[in-house]
Amino acid sequence: MVTQWAASEHVVLGFHLHDALKLGGKVSEQPCHDGFRRRFHCGTGLPWTDAGAHLRHSNVSTLAKLTLDWQF
């Protein structure tokens, strides 16, 4: 969302909001199992209980920005 407002002939104020509403895209990983039904991370081979750092997490962050454009 981008909104701009002309405060005067020479000043324009702006408000920018990006990725404030996040719908869907949930990532969930499931463990692989070996012949003994032990759970492990498929990509690294680590035990599932130790693989927390390698699991995918959402890295989309919200960005808000205020701008002031001054023309002279």
All heavy atoms as TSV, in Angstrom:
chain	resi	resn	atom	element	x	y	z
A	1	MET	N	N	0.844	-1.160	0.000
A	1	MET	CA	C	0.000	0.000	0.000
A	1	MET	C	C	0.901	1.238	0.000
A	1	MET	O	O	1.838	1.334	0.777
A	1	MET	CB	C	-0.873	-0.009	1.255
A	1	MET	CG	C	-1.693	1.257	1.390
A	1	MET	SD	S	-2.774	1.249	2.822
A	1	MET	CE	C	-1.719	1.998	4.024
A	2	VAL	N	N	0.618	2.153	-0.866
A	2	VAL	CA	C	1.356	3.406	-0.951
A	2	VAL	C	C	0.337	4.536	-0.972
A	2	VAL	O	O	-0.587	4.526	-1.781
A	2	VAL	CB	C	2.239	3.470	-2.205
A	2	VAL	CG1	C	2.935	4.813	-2.303
A	2	VAL	CG2	C	3.245	2.339	-2.219
A	3	THR	N	N	0.507	5.478	-0.075
A	3	THR	CA	C	-0.374	6.637	-0.014
A	3	THR	C	C	0.483	7.887	0.007
A	3	THR	O	O	1.479	7.949	0.732
A	3	THR	CB	C	-1.242	6.592	1.265
A	3	THR	OG1	O	-1.982	5.382	1.263
A	3	THR	CG2	C	-2.191	7.751	1.330
A	4	GLN	N	N	0.106	8.881	-0.794
A	4	GLN	CA	C	0.816	10.159	-0.795
A	4	GLN	C	C	-0.183	11.284	-0.624
A	4	GLN	O	O	-1.327	11.202	-1.087
A	4	GLN	CB	C	1.591	10.340	-2.099
A	4	GLN	CG	C	2.744	9.375	-2.217
A	4	GLN	CD	C	3.585	9.649	-3.440
A	4	GLN	OE1	O	3.094	10.108	-4.469
A	4	GLN	NE2	N	4.868	9.357	-3.337
A	5	TRP	N	N	0.266	12.314	0.046
A	5	TRP	CA	C	-0.584	13.462	0.339
A	5	TRP	C	C	0.217	14.729	0.087
A	5	TRP	O	O	1.317	14.896	0.616
A	5	TRP	CB	C	-1.047	13.407	1.791
A	5	TRP	CG	C	-1.817	14.593	2.243
A	5	TRP	CD1	C	-3.030	15.017	1.781
A	5	TRP	CD2	C	-1.431	15.521	3.239
A	5	TRP	NE1	N	-3.420	16.143	2.445
A	5	TRP	CE2	C	-2.453	16.471	3.353
A	5	TRP	CE3	C	-0.310	15.649	4.064
A	5	TRP	CZ2	C	-2.389	17.540	4.235
A	5	TRP	CZ3	C	-0.250	16.694	4.955
A	5	TRP	CH2	C	-1.292	17.628	5.028
A	6	ALA	N	N	-0.325	15.632	-0.737
A	6	ALA	CA	C	0.335	16.908	-1.033
A	6	ALA	C	C	-0.026	17.897	0.078
A	6	ALA	O	O	-1.130	18.425	0.121
A	6	ALA	CB	C	-0.106	17.434	-2.384
A	7	ALA	N	N	0.902	18.120	0.983
A	7	ALA	CA	C	0.665	19.027	2.105
A	7	ALA	C	C	0.667	20.481	1.654
A	7	ALA	O	O	-0.034	21.313	2.220
A	7	ALA	CB	C	1.720	18.808	3.185
A	8	SER	N	N	1.462	20.772	0.655
A	8	SER	CA	C	1.500	22.120	0.081
A	8	SER	C	C	2.023	21.996	-1.345
A	8	SER	O	O	2.209	20.889	-1.851
A	8	SER	CB	C	2.396	23.052	0.916
A	8	SER	OG	O	3.756	22.706	0.762
A	9	GLU	N	N	2.278	23.114	-1.981
A	9	GLU	CA	C	2.764	23.104	-3.358
A	9	GLU	C	C	4.143	22.458	-3.476
A	9	GLU	O	O	4.487	21.867	-4.496
A	9	GLU	CB	C	2.817	24.543	-3.884
A	9	GLU	CG	C	3.187	24.656	-5.333
A	9	GLU	CD	C	3.190	26.102	-5.812
A	9	GLU	OE1	O	2.460	26.929	-5.237
A	9	GLU	OE2	O	3.944	26.380	-6.761
A	10	HIS	N	N	4.949	22.520	-2.398
A	10	HIS	CA	C	6.326	22.036	-2.438
A	10	HIS	C	C	6.581	20.801	-1.571
A	10	HIS	O	O	7.686	20.266	-1.597
A	10	HIS	CB	C	7.283	23.149	-2.003
A	10	HIS	CG	C	7.206	24.365	-2.874
A	10	HIS	ND1	N	7.729	24.389	-4.136
A	10	HIS	CD2	C	6.648	25.587	-2.677
A	10	HIS	CE1	C	7.516	25.579	-4.681
A	10	HIS	NE2	N	6.843	26.321	-3.805
A	11	VAL	N	N	5.605	20.368	-0.799
A	11	VAL	CA	C	5.822	19.260	0.140
A	11	VAL	C	C	4.820	18.133	-0.140
A	11	VAL	O	O	3.621	18.363	-0.211
A	11	VAL	CB	C	5.672	19.741	1.604
A	11	VAL	CG1	C	5.816	18.584	2.566
A	11	VAL	CG2	C	6.690	20.827	1.920
A	12	VAL	N	N	5.350	16.919	-0.288
A	12	VAL	CA	C	4.518	15.731	-0.466
A	12	VAL	C	C	4.921	14.722	0.606
A	12	VAL	O	O	6.093	14.371	0.736
A	12	VAL	CB	C	4.700	15.108	-1.868
A	12	VAL	CG1	C	3.902	13.821	-1.992
A	12	VAL	CG2	C	4.311	16.102	-2.949
A	13	LEU	N	N	3.943	14.261	1.388
A	13	LEU	CA	C	4.170	13.249	2.410
A	13	LEU	C	C	3.733	11.896	1.863
A	13	LEU	O	O	2.748	11.802	1.133
A	13	LEU	CB	C	3.375	13.576	3.674
A	13	LEU	CG	C	3.683	14.911	4.335
A	13	LEU	CD1	C	2.687	15.176	5.453
A	13	LEU	CD2	C	5.087	14.919	4.874
A	14	GLY	N	N	4.443	10.853	2.230
A	14	GLY	CA	C	4.098	9.521	1.733
A	14	GLY	C	C	4.164	8.485	2.840
A	14	GLY	O	O	4.931	8.612	3.799
A	15	PHE	N	N	3.347	7.466	2.723
A	15	PHE	CA	C	3.346	6.336	3.640
A	15	PHE	C	C	3.343	5.057	2.800
A	15	PHE	O	O	2.496	4.873	1.930
A	15	PHE	CB	C	2.106	6.376	4.545
A	15	PHE	CG	C	2.010	5.208	5.474
A	15	PHE	CD1	C	2.879	5.081	6.534
A	15	PHE	CD2	C	1.049	4.233	5.273
A	15	PHE	CE1	C	2.788	4.001	7.392
A	15	PHE	CE2	C	0.949	3.146	6.120
A	15	PHE	CZ	C	1.826	3.034	7.195
A	16	HIS	N	N	4.310	4.195	3.044
A	16	HIS	CA	C	4.468	2.945	2.302
A	16	HIS	C	C	4.378	1.788	3.294
A	16	HIS	O	O	5.053	1.795	4.318
A	16	HIS	CB	C	5.841	2.890	1.614
A	16	HIS	CG	C	6.105	4.060	0.733
A	16	HIS	ND1	N	6.001	3.979	-0.638
A	16	HIS	CD2	C	6.460	5.334	1.006
A	16	HIS	CE1	C	6.295	5.164	-1.162
A	16	HIS	NE2	N	6.576	6.002	-0.173
A	17	LEU	N	N	3.563	0.782	2.978
A	17	LEU	CA	C	3.407	-0.390	3.826
A	17	LEU	C	C	3.480	-1.632	2.936
A	17	LEU	O	O	2.679	-1.793	2.012
A	17	LEU	CB	C	2.068	-0.338	4.559
A	17	LEU	CG	C	1.789	-1.414	5.583
A	17	LEU	CD1	C	2.827	-1.372	6.701
A	17	LEU	CD2	C	0.397	-1.232	6.156
A	18	HIS	N	N	4.459	-2.489	3.202
A	18	HIS	CA	C	4.685	-3.683	2.382
A	18	HIS	C	C	4.632	-4.935	3.252
A	18	HIS	O	O	5.183	-4.960	4.354
A	18	HIS	CB	C	6.051	-3.620	1.684
A	18	HIS	CG	C	6.195	-2.445	0.786
A	18	HIS	ND1	N	5.699	-2.428	-0.487
A	18	HIS	CD2	C	6.758	-1.230	0.977
A	18	HIS	CE1	C	5.963	-1.257	-1.050
A	18	HIS	NE2	N	6.609	-0.507	-0.170
A	19	ASP	N	N	4.004	-5.980	2.771
A	19	ASP	CA	C	3.927	-7.297	3.414
A	19	ASP	C	C	3.330	-7.243	4.818
A	19	ASP	O	O	3.750	-7.962	5.711
A	19	ASP	CB	C	5.307	-7.959	3.469
A	19	ASP	CG	C	5.859	-8.224	2.091
A	19	ASP	OD1	O	5.052	-8.526	1.200
A	19	ASP	OD2	O	7.077	-8.116	1.898
A	20	ALA	N	N	2.319	-6.399	5.011
A	20	ALA	CA	C	1.672	-6.311	6.315
A	20	ALA	C	C	0.650	-7.427	6.496
A	20	ALA	O	O	0.412	-7.879	7.606
A	20	ALA	CB	C	0.995	-4.958	6.481
A	21	LEU	N	N	0.060	-7.898	5.414
A	21	LEU	CA	C	-0.934	-8.954	5.475
A	21	LEU	C	C	-0.356	-10.194	4.806
A	21	LEU	O	O	-0.057	-10.185	3.609
A	21	LEU	CB	C	-2.217	-8.514	4.762
A	21	LEU	CG	C	-3.360	-9.506	4.748
A	21	LEU	CD1	C	-3.820	-9.802	6.169
A	21	LEU	CD2	C	-4.515	-8.959	3.929
A	22	LYS	N	N	-0.161	-11.232	5.595
A	22	LYS	CA	C	0.441	-12.454	5.083
A	22	LYS	C	C	-0.593	-13.565	5.137
A	22	LYS	O	O	-1.081	-13.927	6.196
A	22	LYS	CB	C	1.664	-12.821	5.906
A	22	LYS	CG	C	2.697	-11.723	5.921
A	22	LYS	CD	C	3.753	-11.966	6.964
A	22	LYS	CE	C	4.577	-10.714	7.121
A	22	LYS	NZ	N	5.263	-10.614	8.351
A	23	LEU	N	N	-0.918	-14.120	3.975
A	23	LEU	CA	C	-1.883	-15.205	3.893
A	23	LEU	C	C	-1.241	-16.410	3.227
A	23	LEU	O	O	-0.559	-16.274	2.218
A	23	LEU	CB	C	-3.113	-14.791	3.072
A	23	LEU	CG	C	-3.940	-13.637	3.609
A	23	LEU	CD1	C	-5.013	-13.252	2.601
A	23	LEU	CD2	C	-4.584	-14.024	4.923
A	24	GLY	N	N	-1.471	-17.579	3.773
A	24	GLY	CA	C	-0.983	-18.810	3.163
A	24	GLY	C	C	0.529	-18.904	3.181
A	24	GLY	O	O	1.215	-18.180	3.887
A	25	GLY	N	N	1.054	-19.811	2.401
A	25	GLY	CA	C	2.491	-19.970	2.284
A	25	GLY	C	C	3.158	-20.601	3.483
A	25	GLY	O	O	4.351	-20.518	3.648
A	26	LYS	N	N	2.366	-21.259	4.338
A	26	LYS	CA	C	2.953	-21.865	5.528
A	26	LYS	C	C	3.842	-23.033	5.110
A	26	LYS	O	O	3.456	-23.868	4.297
A	26	LYS	CB	C	1.856	-22.341	6.461
A	26	LYS	CG	C	2.379	-22.927	7.741
A	26	LYS	CD	C	1.239	-23.296	8.668
A	26	LYS	CE	C	1.811	-23.874	9.948
A	26	LYS	NZ	N	0.766	-24.253	10.880
A	27	VAL	N	N	5.035	-23.065	5.658
A	27	VAL	CA	C	5.974	-24.139	5.361
A	27	VAL	C	C	6.027	-25.063	6.558
A	27	VAL	O	O	6.237	-24.615	7.684
A	27	VAL	CB	C	7.387	-23.577	5.070
A	27	VAL	CG1	C	8.384	-24.703	4.876
A	27	VAL	CG2	C	7.359	-22.673	3.859
A	28	SER	N	N	5.801	-26.327	6.341
A	28	SER	CA	C	5.938	-27.297	7.423
A	28	SER	C	C	6.736	-28.475	6.899
A	28	SER	O	O	6.469	-28.986	5.817
A	28	SER	CB	C	4.568	-27.752	7.932
A	28	SER	OG	O	3.848	-28.391	6.908
A	29	GLU	N	N	7.730	-28.864	7.656
A	29	GLU	CA	C	8.571	-29.986	7.263
A	29	GLU	C	C	8.218	-31.192	8.117
A	29	GLU	O	O	7.831	-31.057	9.274
A	29	GLU	CB	C	10.051	-29.642	7.447
A	29	GLU	CG	C	10.539	-28.592	6.472
A	29	GLU	CD	C	12.045	-28.490	6.464
A	29	GLU	OE1	O	12.714	-29.527	6.336
A	29	GLU	OE2	O	12.544	-27.379	6.601
A	30	GLN	N	N	8.377	-32.345	7.539
A	30	GLN	CA	C	8.115	-33.584	8.257
A	30	GLN	C	C	9.394	-34.411	8.225
A	30	GLN	O	O	10.157	-34.345	7.258
A	30	GLN	CB	C	6.981	-34.332	7.577
A	30	GLN	CG	C	5.752	-33.480	7.476
A	30	GLN	CD	C	4.532	-34.206	7.964
A	30	GLN	OE1	O	4.570	-35.399	8.202
A	30	GLN	NE2	N	3.455	-33.484	8.116
A	31	PRO	N	N	9.644	-35.175	9.271
A	31	PRO	CA	C	10.879	-35.961	9.308
A	31	PRO	C	C	10.820	-37.170	8.382
A	31	PRO	O	O	9.744	-37.672	8.054
A	31	PRO	CB	C	10.955	-36.400	10.766
A	31	PRO	CG	C	9.540	-36.446	11.230
A	31	PRO	CD	C	8.860	-35.325	10.504
A	32	CYS	N	N	11.998	-37.618	7.971
A	32	CYS	CA	C	12.124	-38.902	7.286
A	32	CYS	C	C	12.329	-39.960	8.366
A	32	CYS	O	O	12.667	-39.648	9.501
A	32	CYS	CB	C	13.326	-38.884	6.344
A	32	CYS	SG	S	13.093	-37.817	4.910
A	33	HIS	N	N	12.124	-41.218	8.011
A	33	HIS	CA	C	12.297	-42.315	8.961
A	33	HIS	C	C	13.245	-43.347	8.358
A	33	HIS	O	O	13.182	-43.641	7.161
A	33	HIS	CB	C	10.956	-42.974	9.273
A	33	HIS	CG	C	10.014	-42.087	10.007
A	33	HIS	ND1	N	9.149	-41.223	9.380
A	33	HIS	CD2	C	9.831	-41.904	11.333
A	33	HIS	CE1	C	8.455	-40.559	10.278
A	33	HIS	NE2	N	8.844	-40.950	11.470
A	34	ASP	N	N	14.090	-43.927	9.218
A	34	ASP	CA	C	14.969	-45.000	8.749
A	34	ASP	C	C	14.295	-46.351	9.007
A	34	ASP	O	O	13.126	-46.406	9.394
A	34	ASP	CB	C	16.349	-44.900	9.398
A	34	ASP	CG	C	16.339	-45.103	10.899
A	34	ASP	OD1	O	15.280	-45.480	11.452
A	34	ASP	OD2	O	17.389	-44.894	11.522
A	35	GLY	N	N	15.020	-47.417	8.797
A	35	GLY	CA	C	14.469	-48.763	8.956
A	35	GLY	C	C	14.042	-49.088	10.373
A	35	GLY	O	O	13.243	-49.996	10.598
A	36	PHE	N	N	14.572	-48.354	11.351
A	36	PHE	CA	C	14.194	-48.559	12.748
A	36	PHE	C	C	13.149	-47.554	13.217
A	36	PHE	O	O	12.906	-47.414	14.397
A	36	PHE	CB	C	15.437	-48.472	13.649
A	36	PHE	CG	C	16.447	-49.536	13.377
A	36	PHE	CD1	C	17.617	-49.230	12.701
A	36	PHE	CD2	C	16.226	-50.846	13.780
A	36	PHE	CE1	C	18.562	-50.206	12.440
A	36	PHE	CE2	C	17.166	-51.830	13.527
A	36	PHE	CZ	C	18.334	-51.511	12.852
A	37	ARG	N	N	12.526	-46.809	12.256
A	37	ARG	CA	C	11.513	-45.777	12.520
A	37	ARG	C	C	12.070	-44.619	13.348
A	37	ARG	O	O	11.338	-43.937	14.042
A	37	ARG	CB	C	10.274	-46.370	13.218
A	37	ARG	CG	C	9.535	-47.412	12.409
A	37	ARG	CD	C	8.949	-46.918	11.118
A	37	ARG	NE	N	7.954	-45.870	11.348
A	37	ARG	CZ	C	7.589	-44.992	10.444
A	37	ARG	NH1	N	8.122	-45.006	9.250
A	37	ARG	NH2	N	6.691	-44.081	10.704
A	38	ARG	N	N	13.376	-44.395	13.268
A	38	ARG	CA	C	13.963	-43.223	13.911
A	38	ARG	C	C	13.753	-42.031	12.990
A	38	ARG	O	O	13.896	-42.151	11.770
A	38	ARG	CB	C	15.460	-43.424	14.172
A	38	ARG	CG	C	15.730	-44.502	15.197
A	38	ARG	CD	C	17.199	-44.666	15.410
A	38	ARG	NE	N	17.796	-45.198	14.173
A	38	ARG	CZ	C	18.995	-45.748	14.108
A	38	ARG	NH1	N	19.760	-45.833	15.178
A	38	ARG	NH2	N	19.449	-46.202	12.964
A	39	ARG	N	N	13.425	-40.878	13.578
A	39	ARG	CA	C	13.148	-39.682	12.793
A	39	ARG	C	C	14.446	-38.899	12.577
A	39	ARG	O	O	15.244	-38.739	13.500
A	39	ARG	CB	C	12.125	-38.801	13.510
A	39	ARG	CG	C	10.822	-39.518	13.729
A	39	ARG	CD	C	9.772	-38.702	14.404
A	39	ARG	NE	N	10.293	-37.879	15.474
A	39	ARG	CZ	C	9.682	-36.802	15.952
A	39	ARG	NH1	N	8.530	-36.419	15.477
A	39	ARG	NH2	N	10.218	-36.109	16.920
A	40	PHE	N	N	14.640	-38.392	11.354
A	40	PHE	CA	C	15.809	-37.566	11.051
A	40	PHE	C	C	15.432	-36.552	9.984
A	40	PHE	O	O	14.440	-36.692	9.268
A	40	PHE	CB	C	17.004	-38.422	10.600
A	40	PHE	CG	C	16.795	-39.155	9.309
A	40	PHE	CD1	C	17.231	-38.602	8.112
A	40	PHE	CD2	C	16.166	-40.387	9.275
A	40	PHE	CE1	C	17.040	-39.261	6.910
A	40	PHE	CE2	C	15.974	-41.069	8.073
A	40	PHE	CZ	C	16.404	-40.497	6.890
A	41	HIS	N	N	16.239	-35.465	9.883
A	41	HIS	CA	C	16.041	-34.428	8.876
A	41	HIS	C	C	16.527	-34.970	7.541
A	41	HIS	O	O	17.679	-35.407	7.420
A	41	HIS	CB	C	16.810	-33.161	9.267
A	41	HIS	CG	C	16.535	-32.008	8.356
A	41	HIS	ND1	N	17.349	-31.709	7.303
A	41	HIS	CD2	C	15.528	-31.098	8.345
A	41	HIS	CE1	C	16.867	-30.646	6.663
A	41	HIS	NE2	N	15.762	-30.267	7.284
A	42	CYS	N	N	15.654	-34.960	6.548
A	42	CYS	CA	C	15.964	-35.573	5.253
A	42	CYS	C	C	17.164	-34.929	4.559
A	42	CYS	O	O	17.947	-35.611	3.903
A	42	CYS	CB	C	14.750	-35.483	4.330
A	42	CYS	SG	S	13.277	-36.254	4.999
A	43	GLY	N	N	17.329	-33.629	4.688
A	43	GLY	CA	C	18.400	-32.929	3.974
A	43	GLY	C	C	19.761	-33.029	4.623
A	43	GLY	O	O	20.781	-33.083	3.946
A	44	THR	N	N	19.793	-33.068	5.963
A	44	THR	CA	C	21.083	-33.055	6.657
A	44	THR	C	C	21.440	-34.391	7.281
A	44	THR	O	O	22.605	-34.631	7.584
A	44	THR	CB	C	21.089	-32.000	7.776
A	44	THR	OG1	O	20.109	-32.358	8.755
A	44	THR	CG2	C	20.819	-30.615	7.228
A	45	GLY	N	N	20.443	-35.252	7.528
A	45	GLY	CA	C	20.699	-36.522	8.195
A	45	GLY	C	C	20.777	-36.403	9.703
A	45	GLY	O	O	21.016	-37.392	10.387
A	46	LEU	N	N	20.597	-35.185	10.234
A	46	LEU	CA	C	20.632	-34.984	11.683
A	46	LEU	C	C	19.400	-35.606	12.340
A	46	LEU	O	O	18.339	-35.665	11.725
A	46	LEU	CB	C	20.649	-33.494	12.024
A	46	LEU	CG	C	21.897	-32.706	11.667
A	46	LEU	CD1	C	21.657	-31.221	11.888
A	46	LEU	CD2	C	23.058	-33.177	12.529
A	47	PRO	N	N	19.530	-36.056	13.599
A	47	PRO	CA	C	18.328	-36.479	14.313
A	47	PRO	C	C	17.308	-35.344	14.316
A	47	PRO	O	O	17.676	-34.168	14.418
A	47	PRO	CB	C	18.837	-36.775	15.723
A	47	PRO	CG	C	20.296	-37.039	15.555
A	47	PRO	CD	C	20.737	-36.184	14.398
A	48	TRP	N	N	16.032	-35.682	14.207
A	48	TRP	CA	C	14.983	-34.673	14.092
A	48	TRP	C	C	15.006	-33.716	15.276
A	48	TRP	O	O	14.751	-32.524	15.128
A	48	TRP	CB	C	13.632	-35.349	13.958
A	48	TRP	CG	C	12.523	-34.398	13.646
A	48	TRP	CD1	C	11.522	-34.023	14.489
A	48	TRP	CD2	C	12.316	-33.670	12.445
A	48	TRP	NE1	N	10.698	-33.113	13.875
A	48	TRP	CE2	C	11.165	-32.884	12.604
A	48	TRP	CE3	C	12.987	-33.614	11.227
A	48	TRP	CZ2	C	10.673	-32.054	11.608
A	48	TRP	CZ3	C	12.494	-32.792	10.243
A	48	TRP	CH2	C	11.351	-32.027	10.438
A	49	THR	N	N	15.323	-34.188	16.461
A	49	THR	CA	C	15.348	-33.323	17.649
A	49	THR	C	C	16.478	-32.302	17.587
A	49	THR	O	O	16.407	-31.272	18.244
A	49	THR	CB	C	15.492	-34.156	18.930
A	49	THR	OG1	O	16.651	-34.993	18.808
A	49	THR	CG2	C	14.259	-35.014	19.158
A	50	ASP	N	N	17.517	-32.547	16.809
A	50	ASP	CA	C	18.655	-31.626	16.685
A	50	ASP	C	C	18.591	-30.768	15.429
A	50	ASP	O	O	19.473	-29.956	15.189
A	50	ASP	CB	C	19.973	-32.408	16.650
A	50	ASP	CG	C	20.221	-33.192	17.922
A	50	ASP	OD1	O	19.666	-32.791	18.967
A	50	ASP	OD2	O	20.945	-34.199	17.862
A	51	ALA	N	N	17.571	-30.925	14.596
A	51	ALA	CA	C	17.527	-30.266	13.287
A	51	ALA	C	C	16.811	-28.924	13.304
A	51	ALA	O	O	16.597	-28.342	12.253
A	51	ALA	CB	C	16.855	-31.191	12.276
A	52	GLY	N	N	16.447	-28.394	14.461
A	52	GLY	CA	C	15.679	-27.151	14.544
A	52	GLY	C	C	16.288	-25.988	13.780
A	52	GLY	O	O	15.576	-25.208	13.148
A	53	ALA	N	N	17.600	-25.859	13.791
A	53	ALA	CA	C	18.255	-24.743	13.104
A	53	ALA	C	C	18.171	-24.878	11.584
A	53	ALA	O	O	18.341	-23.900	10.862
A	53	ALA	CB	C	19.716	-24.654	13.534
A	54	HIS	N	N	17.919	-26.071	11.095
A	54	HIS	CA	C	17.882	-26.301	9.649
A	54	HIS	C	C	16.472	-26.322	9.083
A	54	HIS	O	O	16.295	-26.473	7.877
A	54	HIS	CB	C	18.577	-27.628	9.318
A	54	HIS	CG	C	19.999	-27.650	9.728
A	54	HIS	ND1	N	20.994	-27.045	9.000
A	54	HIS	CD2	C	20.616	-28.169	10.824
A	54	HIS	CE1	C	22.144	-27.207	9.611
A	54	HIS	NE2	N	21.942	-27.895	10.723
A	55	LEU	N	N	15.459	-26.192	9.938
A	55	LEU	CA	C	14.081	-26.191	9.459
A	55	LEU	C	C	13.760	-24.857	8.825
A	55	LEU	O	O	14.271	-23.814	9.240
A	55	LEU	CB	C	13.117	-26.477	10.614
A	55	LEU	CG	C	13.289	-27.831	11.290
A	55	LEU	CD1	C	12.288	-27.959	12.432
A	55	LEU	CD2	C	13.114	-28.964	10.299
A	56	ARG	N	N	12.911	-24.869	7.821
A	56	ARG	CA	C	12.550	-23.647	7.104
A	56	ARG	C	C	11.596	-22.804	7.937
A	56	ARG	O	O	10.646	-23.303	8.516
A	56	ARG	CB	C	11.887	-23.988	5.782
A	56	ARG	CG	C	12.819	-24.667	4.836
A	56	ARG	CD	C	12.124	-24.964	3.546
A	56	ARG	NE	N	13.035	-25.684	2.667
A	56	ARG	CZ	C	12.674	-26.197	1.531
A	56	ARG	NH1	N	11.450	-26.078	1.099
A	56	ARG	NH2	N	13.555	-26.837	0.796
A	57	HIS	N	N	11.884	-21.525	7.983
A	57	HIS	CA	C	11.037	-20.567	8.685
A	57	HIS	C	C	10.716	-19.426	7.726
A	57	HIS	O	O	11.485	-19.139	6.810
A	57	HIS	CB	C	11.738	-20.007	9.926
A	57	HIS	CG	C	12.142	-21.073	10.898
A	57	HIS	ND1	N	11.246	-21.699	11.714
A	57	HIS	CD2	C	13.345	-21.628	11.155
A	57	HIS	CE1	C	11.874	-22.585	12.451
A	57	HIS	NE2	N	13.159	-22.565	12.128
A	58	SER	N	N	9.605	-18.766	7.958
A	58	SER	CA	C	9.233	-17.627	7.120
A	58	SER	C	C	10.209	-16.487	7.375
A	58	SER	O	O	10.491	-16.141	8.511
A	58	SER	CB	C	7.808	-17.171	7.443
A	58	SER	OG	O	7.504	-16.012	6.722
A	59	ASN	N	N	10.727	-15.886	6.322
A	59	ASN	CA	C	11.661	-14.776	6.472
A	59	ASN	C	C	11.109	-13.492	5.850
A	59	ASN	O	O	11.855	-12.589	5.535
A	59	ASN	CB	C	13.017	-15.120	5.867
A	59	ASN	CG	C	12.922	-15.445	4.389
A	59	ASN	OD1	O	11.846	-15.450	3.814
A	59	ASN	ND2	N	14.053	-15.722	3.777
A	60	VAL	N	N	9.802	-13.427	5.671
A	60	VAL	CA	C	9.172	-12.229	5.121
A	60	VAL	C	C	8.875	-11.281	6.269
A	60	VAL	O	O	8.195	-11.643	7.219
A	60	VAL	CB	C	7.869	-12.580	4.360
A	60	VAL	CG1	C	7.178	-11.322	3.872
A	60	VAL	CG2	C	8.183	-13.506	3.209
A	61	SER	N	N	9.396	-10.084	6.201
A	61	SER	CA	C	9.162	-9.115	7.269
A	61	SER	C	C	8.327	-7.947	6.742
A	61	SER	O	O	8.328	-7.650	5.560
A	61	SER	CB	C	10.489	-8.607	7.826
A	61	SER	OG	O	11.235	-7.998	6.802
A	62	THR	N	N	7.623	-7.315	7.659
A	62	THR	CA	C	6.787	-6.171	7.314
A	62	THR	C	C	7.663	-4.925	7.248
A	62	THR	O	O	8.533	-4.719	8.088
A	62	THR	CB	C	5.689	-5.986	8.375
A	62	THR	OG1	O	4.913	-7.182	8.409
A	62	THR	CG2	C	4.804	-4.816	8.058
A	63	LEU	N	N	7.414	-4.095	6.251
A	63	LEU	CA	C	8.178	-2.864	6.070
A	63	LEU	C	C	7.210	-1.685	6.027
A	63	LEU	O	O	6.242	-1.696	5.267
A	63	LEU	CB	C	8.974	-2.914	4.768
A	63	LEU	CG	C	9.643	-1.612	4.318
A	63	LEU	CD1	C	10.778	-1.259	5.269
A	63	LEU	CD2	C	10.146	-1.728	2.908
A	64	ALA	N	N	7.459	-0.699	6.870
A	64	ALA	CA	C	6.685	0.544	6.852
A	64	ALA	C	C	7.674	1.692	6.680
A	64	ALA	O	O	8.747	1.698	7.281
A	64	ALA	CB	C	5.886	0.709	8.135
A	65	LYS	N	N	7.304	2.663	5.843
A	65	LYS	CA	C	8.218	3.763	5.560
A	65	LYS	C	C	7.417	5.048	5.401
A	65	LYS	O	O	6.383	5.066	4.734
A	65	LYS	CB	C	9.003	3.443	4.288
A	65	LYS	CG	C	9.960	4.521	3.858
A	65	LYS	CD	C	10.854	4.081	2.706
A	65	LYS	CE	C	10.104	3.783	1.452
A	65	LYS	NZ	N	10.970	3.601	0.275
A	66	LEU	N	N	7.887	6.102	6.022
A	66	LEU	CA	C	7.331	7.434	5.838
A	66	LEU	C	C	8.304	8.238	4.990
A	66	LEU	O	O	9.514	8.180	5.194
A	66	LEU	CB	C	7.145	8.139	7.181
A	66	LEU	CG	C	6.129	7.517	8.132
A	66	LEU	CD1	C	6.179	8.225	9.481
A	66	LEU	CD2	C	4.736	7.607	7.556
A	67	THR	N	N	7.784	8.979	4.015
A	67	THR	CA	C	8.657	9.789	3.162
A	67	THR	C	C	8.199	11.240	3.155
A	67	THR	O	O	7.016	11.533	3.333
A	67	THR	CB	C	8.653	9.270	1.718
A	67	THR	OG1	O	7.346	9.299	1.195
A	67	THR	CG2	C	9.203	7.860	1.640
A	68	LEU	N	N	9.158	12.099	2.965
A	68	LEU	CA	C	8.896	13.544	2.848
A	68	LEU	C	C	9.648	14.014	1.611
A	68	LEU	O	O	10.869	13.940	1.545
A	68	LEU	CB	C	9.391	14.285	4.089
A	68	LEU	CG	C	9.386	15.794	4.027
A	68	LEU	CD1	C	7.967	16.321	3.947
A	68	LEU	CD2	C	10.094	16.379	5.235
A	69	ASP	N	N	8.916	14.443	0.604
A	69	ASP	CA	C	9.504	14.984	-0.622
A	69	ASP	C	C	9.317	16.503	-0.622
A	69	ASP	O	O	8.203	16.997	-0.568
A	69	ASP	CB	C	8.821	14.386	-1.857
A	69	ASP	CG	C	9.044	12.906	-1.986
A	69	ASP	OD1	O	10.136	12.422	-1.590
A	69	ASP	OD2	O	8.150	12.219	-2.471
A	70	TRP	N	N	10.442	17.197	-0.681
A	70	TRP	CA	C	10.436	18.657	-0.656
A	70	TRP	C	C	10.993	19.139	-1.989
A	70	TRP	O	O	12.117	18.828	-2.352
A	70	TRP	CB	C	11.291	19.148	0.481
A	70	TRP	CG	C	11.295	20.643	0.656
A	70	TRP	CD1	C	11.469	21.572	-0.305
A	70	TRP	CD2	C	11.118	21.349	1.862
A	70	TRP	NE1	N	11.421	22.821	0.221
A	70	TRP	CE2	C	11.203	22.708	1.568
A	70	TRP	CE3	C	10.909	20.976	3.172
A	70	TRP	CZ2	C	11.090	23.683	2.536
A	70	TRP	CZ3	C	10.798	21.953	4.137
A	70	TRP	CH2	C	10.876	23.294	3.804
A	71	GLN	N	N	10.202	19.887	-2.727
A	71	GLN	CA	C	10.644	20.429	-4.014
A	71	GLN	C	C	10.895	21.925	-3.851
A	71	GLN	O	O	10.084	22.632	-3.304
A	71	GLN	CB	C	9.576	20.199	-5.081
A	71	GLN	CG	C	9.278	18.736	-5.307
A	71	GLN	CD	C	8.132	18.555	-6.289
A	71	GLN	OE1	O	7.610	19.513	-6.846
A	71	GLN	NE2	N	7.751	17.317	-6.495
A	72	PHE	N	N	12.046	22.348	-4.325
A	72	PHE	CA	C	12.354	23.791	-4.259
A	72	PHE	C	C	12.882	24.272	-5.578
A	72	PHE	O	O	13.149	23.569	-6.481
A	72	PHE	CB	C	13.329	24.119	-3.121
A	72	PHE	CG	C	14.595	23.342	-3.147
A	72	PHE	CD1	C	15.741	23.847	-3.763
A	72	PHE	CD2	C	14.674	22.076	-2.573
A	72	PHE	CE1	C	16.917	23.125	-3.776
A	72	PHE	CE2	C	15.848	21.371	-2.580
A	72	PHE	CZ	C	16.963	21.881	-3.181
